[in-house]
Amino acid sequence: MGIRDYFKRSTQEQQTKSNKVGYFMKNDIENVLVGGYTRLSDSPEVVTAVNTIADLVSNMTIQLMKNSEKGDTRVKNELSRLVDIAPNAYQTRKSFIFWIVKSMLINGDAVVMPLTRNGAIKELRPLPANKIRFYHDADDEFNYIIKYKNKDYEPQDLLHFVLNPDENLSFMGTSYKVNLNDVTHNLKQASATKRSFMSSEYMPSLVMMVDSDADLDEDEREKFEEKYLKRKDKNKPLLLPDGLVKFETIKPLTLEDLAIHESVKVDKETVASILGIPSFVLGVGTYSKDEWNNFINTKIMSIAQIIQQTLNKLIVEPDMYFTFNPRSLYNYSLVEQVNAITALVKVNTLRRNEGRNWLGLAPDEEMDDLIVLENYLLQQDLSKQGKLTNSIIDDDEKGGE
């Protein structure tokens, strides 16, 4: 066989093999195509990202702080308890803040109604988004009202949390609906394609070619299968007359061949980038402690700032404000925390009981005092060190001798 014949035969074999690879779709292929608008709440990737952000923000304690000449101090009163522990009779702080964050990320706005009794705020009640409408004056965009159950409320009477203010109506939030519209549609289409691919009835792993010129009807196929292919013992080899049946393996296209995984990975990274979360939260890439801590410092604290500044409308005193405590969200090992506490205790910056509080330990009555090394002194007290005084006395005695 010559070189030309060899290459000709090799090419024919490759073409034959390539013809055995294919992706068979069902007849109702139009059911695979996703049409219409895809809501953010219908996208598993977006829901995962939103729930992660809402979960982290709602894990932080909310502290009521007061300005003082020597630094801000924490205040504990009925208002701080209302916001941080029991905002209403039906929710804890966790579920209350979770709802606010989720509503802002999905809808762009979250509205809460403070309920008062005898002039004091007794409850913070979330208002469902589907019963809220915003109306503004055509001549004055800042003159707007919030309609709830056919009743108009002034903005100062409600807590209106806004995420991503609109460029024309700054009091309205825009969420991420426009930014995520295409990518969520692509993810939904990829999921539908994958589901159709995995449930397709045309995915044979084995094809048998029978030596017959006539088409086999259903009865003939069953008779052939009963006579030649079924065995009492499945572990025994299959014995067939020579030339009667030829077996060939068919390899259907995989999801890798369709590039589903690659497109989904890119779309997930896009969702993570738009929402400001690490991509490994959505299962793309590897975990990074530095990336996680940066996520806490940027995205989580940015949303926390919106909430705490809006909650400040509840405070009458001008020297008080609400703030979130993010320390528990950072990914620090126990050894790193202990080393930081030890370093602060050594320089008289932290009491040991405060350090125990960081670690979640109960206070110890013997560890409430400040302790320092003798070398850490004020500059004006350097000459008062005992070792220097003793050294001078010893020098005087030696000089006297």
C-alpha positions in Angstrom: 0.0 0.0 0.0 1.4 3.3 -1.1 1.7 6.5 0.9 -1.3 8.1 -0.8 -3.5 5.0 -0.2 -2.4 5.0 3.5 -3.4 8.7 4.0 -6.6 8.2 2.1 -7.5 5.2 4.3 -6.5 7.0 7.4 -8.7 10.0 6.5 -11.7 7.8 5.8 -11.2 6.1 9.2 -11.1 9.4 11.0 -14.2 10.6 9.2 -16.0 7.3 10.1 -15.0 7.8 13.7 -16.1 11.4 13.8 -19.5 10.4 12.4 -20.0 8.3 15.5 -19.9 11.3 17.7 -23.0 13.4 18.0 -25.5 15.2 20.2 -29.1 14.1 19.6 -31.8 16.5 20.8 -35.4 15.6 21.3 -38.0 16.5 18.7 -39.4 19.3 21.0 -36.2 21.2 20.9 -38.1 24.5 21.2 -38.7 23.6 24.8 -35.0 23.9 25.4 -34.8 27.5 24.3 -35.3 29.9 27.2 -37.3 33.0 26.4 -38.6 36.0 28.2 -37.2 37.9 31.2 -35.3 36.0 33.8 -35.8 37.4 37.3 -32.8 37.7 39.6 -34.6 35.6 42.2 -34.8 32.7 39.7 -31.1 32.5 39.1 -29.4 30.0 41.6 -26.1 31.8 41.2 -27.5 35.2 42.0 -29.5 33.8 44.9 -26.4 32.2 46.3 -24.4 35.4 46.1 -27.3 37.5 47.6 -27.8 35.1 50.4 -24.1 35.0 51.2 -24.0 38.8 51.4 -27.2 39.0 53.4 -26.0 36.3 55.8 -22.7 38.0 56.5 -24.2 41.5 57.1 -26.9 40.1 59.4 -24.3 38.2 61.4 -22.7 41.5 62.7 -23.9 43.0 65.9 -25.3 46.6 65.7 -23.9 48.9 68.3 -25.2 52.3 69.4 -22.2 54.6 70.0 -21.8 57.9 71.7 -19.1 60.5 71.0 -17.0 61.6 74.0 -13.8 63.5 74.4 -11.7 60.4 75.1 -13.3 58.3 72.3 -16.6 56.9 71.3 -18.2 54.5 73.8 -21.0 52.0 73.4 -24.5 52.8 74.8 -27.0 50.1 75.8 -30.6 51.3 76.1 -34.0 50.4 74.8 -33.2 51.7 71.3 -30.0 49.7 71.0 -31.9 46.6 72.1 -34.7 47.2 69.6 -32.3 47.5 66.7 -29.8 44.8 67.7 -31.9 42.2 69.4 -35.7 42.4 68.8 -36.7 44.8 66.0 -40.3 43.5 66.1 -42.4 40.7 67.6 -41.8 38.4 64.6 -38.2 38.8 63.7 -34.7 38.7 65.3 -31.9 41.0 64.3 -30.6 38.3 62.1 -33.7 37.8 60.0 -34.6 41.5 60.0 -31.2 42.6 58.6 -31.1 39.6 56.2 -34.5 40.8 54.7 -33.2 44.4 54.3 -30.1 43.3 52.5 -31.8 40.8 50.3 -34.5 43.3 49.3 -32.0 45.9 48.4 -29.9 43.5 46.3 -32.9 42.1 44.5 -35.2 45.2 44.2 -32.9 48.1 44.9 -35.0 49.3 47.8 -36.2 48.2 51.3 -38.7 50.1 53.3 -39.3 49.7 57.1 -42.0 51.4 59.1 -41.2 52.4 62.7 -44.2 52.0 65.0 -44.3 54.2 68.0 -46.2 54.1 71.3 -46.3 57.0 73.8 -43.6 58.8 71.7 -41.1 55.9 71.8 -40.2 53.5 69.0 -41.5 50.0 69.9 -41.2 48.1 66.6 -39.5 48.2 63.2 -41.9 46.5 60.7 -40.7 45.5 57.2 -43.0 46.5 54.3 -43.4 44.0 51.4 -42.0 45.3 48.1 -45.1 44.3 46.1 -47.2 46.8 48.2 -44.8 49.7 47.9 -45.0 52.5 45.3 -42.9 55.6 44.9 -44.2 58.8 43.4 -42.3 62.1 42.8 -43.1 65.6 41.7 -42.3 66.1 38.1 -40.8 69.6 38.8 -39.0 68.6 42.0 -37.4 65.1 42.0 -36.6 65.3 45.7 -40.2 65.8 46.6 -41.4 62.2 46.7 -43.8 60.1 48.7 -44.0 56.4 49.5 -47.4 54.8 49.0 -48.2 51.8 51.1 -51.7 50.2 51.0 -53.2 53.3 49.4 -51.8 55.6 52.1 -49.1 58.2 51.5 -46.1 58.5 53.7 -43.3 61.1 53.8 -39.8 59.7 53.5 -38.8 61.0 56.9 -41.7 58.9 58.4 -40.2 55.6 57.1 -36.8 54.0 56.8 -36.0 53.8 53.1 -32.8 51.8 52.4 -31.4 52.5 48.9 -28.8 50.5 47.0 -27.2 51.9 43.8 -29.1 55.2 43.5 -30.6 55.9 40.1 -28.8 58.6 38.1 -32.0 60.6 37.6 -34.0 59.8 40.7 -31.4 59.6 43.4 -33.8 58.5 46.1 -34.6 55.3 44.1 -32.5 52.2 44.2 -31.7 50.3 40.9 -30.2 47.1 42.2 -28.4 45.0 39.6 -31.3 44.1 37.3 -29.9 45.7 34.1 -26.3 44.5 34.7 -27.3 40.9 35.4 -30.0 40.6 32.8 -28.0 38.9 30.0 -25.8 36.8 32.2 -28.7 35.4 34.2 -30.4 34.5 30.9 -27.3 32.7 29.7 -27.0 30.7 32.9 -30.7 29.7 32.7 -30.2 28.7 29.1 -27.1 26.6 30.0 -29.1 24.9 32.7 -31.9 24.1 30.3 -29.5 22.8 27.7 -27.7 20.6 30.3 -31.0 19.2 31.6 -32.2 18.4 28.0 -28.8 16.8 27.2 -28.8 14.6 30.3 -32.4 13.5 29.8 -32.1 12.9 26.1 -33.3 9.4 24.9 -30.7 9.4 22.1 -27.6 8.6 24.2 -26.8 5.0 23.4 -23.6 3.5 24.7 -23.8 0.5 22.4 -25.0 0.0 18.9 -25.6 -3.5 17.3 -25.6 -3.8 13.5 -27.6 -7.0 12.5 -26.8 -8.8 9.2 -30.3 -8.3 7.7 -31.6 -6.5 4.6 -35.0 -6.0 6.0 -36.0 -3.6 8.7 -36.7 -5.4 12.0 -40.1 -4.5 13.5 -40.7 -4.5 17.3 -41.6 -8.2 17.5 -38.6 -9.3 15.5 -36.3 -7.1 17.6 -37.6 -8.6 20.8 -37.3 -12.2 19.4 -33.7 -11.5 18.4 -32.9 -10.0 21.7 -34.5 -12.9 23.6 -32.7 -15.5 21.4 -29.2 -14.1 21.2 -28.6 -11.4 23.8 -30.2 -12.5 27.0 -28.4 -14.8 29.4 -29.3 -16.6 32.5 -26.0 -15.7 34.1 -24.9 -12.2 33.3 -21.3 -13.0 34.1 -21.0 -15.5 31.3 -19.6 -14.4 27.9 -22.0 -13.6 25.1 -21.8 -16.2 22.3 -23.1 -15.3 18.8 -22.8 -16.8 15.3 -20.0 -15.3 13.3 -21.1 -12.5 11.0 -24.6 -12.3 12.5 -24.1 -9.2 14.7 -21.5 -6.5 14.8 -21.1 -4.3 17.9 -19.8 -0.8 17.9 -19.5 1.7 20.7 -21.0 5.2 20.2 -19.6 8.1 22.1 -22.1 10.9 22.5 -21.0 14.5 23.0 -20.2 15.5 26.5 -20.9 18.8 28.2 -17.2 19.6 27.7 -17.7 19.2 24.0 -20.6 21.6 24.1 -18.4 24.1 26.0 -21.2 24.4 28.6 -18.7 24.3 31.5 -16.6 27.1 30.1 -19.5 29.4 29.4 -21.0 28.8 32.8 -17.7 29.5 34.5 -17.4 32.8 32.6 -21.0 33.7 33.5 -20.5 32.8 37.2 -17.3 35.0 37.3 -19.3 37.8 35.7 -22.1 37.5 38.4 -19.4 37.5 41.1 -17.7 40.6 39.7 -21.0 42.5 39.3 -22.2 41.7 42.9 -18.7 42.2 44.3 -18.2 38.8 45.8 -15.2 36.3 45.5 -15.8 33.9 42.6 -15.0 30.9 44.8 -18.3 31.6 46.6 -20.0 30.5 43.4 -17.8 27.4 43.0 -15.3 29.0 40.6 -11.6 29.2 41.5 -9.9 28.4 44.9 -10.4 29.9 48.3 -8.2 32.9 49.3 -8.1 34.3 52.8 -6.9 37.7 51.6 -9.6 37.9 49.0 -12.2 36.9 51.6 -11.0 39.6 54.1 -11.0 42.2 51.3 -14.6 41.2 50.5 -15.6 41.9 54.1 -13.8 45.3 54.1 -15.3 46.4 50.8 -18.7 44.9 49.8 -20.0 43.8 53.2 -19.0 47.0 55.0 -20.3 49.1 52.1 -23.8 47.6 52.5 -23.5 47.8 56.3 -22.8 51.6 55.9 -26.1 52.0 54.0 -28.0 50.3 56.7 -26.4 51.9 59.7 -26.6 55.4 58.2 -30.3 54.9 57.5 -30.9 53.6 61.0 -29.4 56.8 62.3 -32.7 58.5 61.5 -34.1 56.8 64.6 -31.7 58.7 66.9 -32.6 62.0 68.4 -29.3 62.8 70.1 -26.8 64.4 67.7 -23.8 62.7 69.4 -25.0 59.1 68.8 -24.9 56.8 65.9 -25.2 53.1 64.9 -22.3 51.0 63.7 -21.8 47.4 62.7 -19.0 45.3 64.3 -17.3 43.3 61.5 -14.5 41.7 63.6 -16.2 38.3 63.8 -16.5 38.1 60.0 -12.7 38.2 59.3 -11.0 34.9 58.7 -8.3 34.9 61.3 -7.0 31.7 63.0 -7.0 31.3 66.7 -3.2 31.6 66.8 -3.4 34.9 65.0 -6.0 36.3 67.4 -4.1 35.2 70.4 -0.9 36.8 69.1 -2.7 40.1 68.4 -4.3 40.1 71.9 -0.9 39.3 73.5 0.8 42.1 71.7 -1.9 44.6 72.7 -1.8 43.5 76.4 2.0 43.9 76.5 1.8 47.5 75.5 -1.0 48.3 78.0 -3.6 48.8 75.2 -5.9 46.0 76.1 -7.2 44.4 79.3 -6.9 40.6 79.4 -10.7 40.3 80.0 -11.2 42.3 76.8 -9.0 39.8 75.0 -11.0 36.9 76.5 -14.1 38.5 75.1 -12.6 38.5 71.6 -12.1 34.7 71.9 -15.6 34.2 73.2 -14.5 33.3 76.8 -16.2 34.4 80.0 -14.5 37.2 81.9 -12.2 36.3 84.8 -12.3 38.6 87.9 -8.5 38.4 88.2 -7.9 39.5 84.7 -9.4 43.0 84.7 -6.2 44.9 85.6 -3.8 46.4 83.2 -0.4 44.8 83.2 2.8 46.2 81.7 6.5 45.3 81.6 8.8 47.5 83.7 10.6 48.8 80.6 7.4 50.5 79.3 7.5 53.8 81.1 6.7 57.4 80.4 9.6 59.4 79.2 9.7 61.7 82.3 9.8 58.6 84.5 12.8 57.0 83.0 15.1 58.2 85.8 12.8 56.6 88.4 13.6 53.0 87.5 14.8 51.0 90.4 17.7 49.4 88.6 19.1 52.8 87.8 18.8 54.0 91.4 20.5 50.9 92.7 23.3 51.3 90.1 24.0 54.9 91.3 24.1 53.8 94.9 26.6 51.1 94.1 28.8 53.5 92.2 28.8 55.9 95.2 29.8 53.1 97.6 32.6 52.0 95.3 33.8 55.6 95.0 33.8 56.0 98.8 36.1 53.0 99.2 
